[in-house]
Amino acid sequence: MKTRKTKITDIDGIAQVEFDRYQIRYSEHPEEKPRFKSMLKQRLEIAQDWMWVLVDKDEIAGAISAQTTNKSLDDFESWEKSTDNGTLGSTFDKTGQNVYVVNLDVSRQATKHNGQYMLMLRFASQVVAQGKKLVFFESRMPDFREYVASKYGLEKWDHLAKTEQHQIAEDYTHLKKQDSNKLHDRLLNFYAESGFKFYKVIDNAFVDGESLNFGVVCYTKNPFPKLLRIWPFNRFFGFLVRVLGKNPRILDWLIK
């Protein structure tokens, strides 16, 4: 597998990974499929320098895209507002010192070979090379609806006050599996183990039935001191991160 910049001919492959990964969501909202492809084309025109794909034997196995922004963690309202409904038309800021991750999707087969980390390191190399300050994004909570259904029942949940629903969602982000240090939610656990911190829980963060429309703002800071975020240091460290991510053995060592 390898990573490279996204091309217009990758759209169908990226869409297929998206549809396969989120089958429940697209079965509940089939009208979103054609909209997704159209939105992706608009995004590519604006943020091509911040979009990469994972390729496995000439087939698209994953994708990551981001945008530079001067907005902070506290400015986040929803995925739709933060990304102009995914197009980045009114939200991409070339002067931005922070980076907002719009999406990270990898096929199930590619995740078995650490494809998600290859994309993350390729993205990280550019963050470091350009001396950006902060990386943040909104995570889904794909196991939340199942958790709520088993503990409270969805009918009872619908009648809870918004403040009580928010508190349950807040508590859920820290909930661990029985007899384990891993978080109950598989996706939140992945980001926590990848070094990201949770900032806050957002109600109506995006339309996602599995998450009951809740999301978690996650973040990490540029690990290099401010004095080293200047040329040529930032370019060198960015190149180093990129090279390390290409070596399967080193990649395995980095994530273990």
Beta strands, then each sheet from edge to edge (+ up, - down):
strand 1: 2-5
strand 2: 51-56
strand 3: 59-69
strand 4: 98-106
strand 5: 134-139
strand 6: 197-202
strand 7: 215-221
sheet 1: 1+ 2- 3+ 4- 5- 7+ 6-
end
